[in-house]
Amino acid sequence: MCAILHGGIPVREVEAEYIQEEILDGFDVGAVFVKRNKDYYDFRKNIKTKEAIREIVGDVDSKVISQLERWWDKYKVSLHQLDGQVADAEAVMKGYLGELGYE
């Protein structure tokens, strides 16, 4: 749950036996992740979009790419970042409503 709150891919999830043996099958996650600390990985700074994952990993098994993209979708944006985006959007909307006289 902390990964969803703060962003980052849990090391225990990446290093799970099933993921390592059945999906990653020897793929070096260092190509796309950098270790934040003992508990979490982050996507490398040069990976700005999900599409960039495919460009960086090149010709690997589609199940590897699918797993990396799942982690992107699940962990790239933290709930704290989303809360900030919602607050910004609310402020903009309140401004518009104020201009229209709907305060």
Secondary structure, 3 states (H helix, E strand, C coil): CHHHHHCCEEHHHHCCHHHHHHHHCCCCHHHCEEECCCCEEEECCCCCCHHHHHHHHCCCCHHHHHHHHHHHHHHCCCHHHHHHHHHHHHHHHHHHHHHCCCC
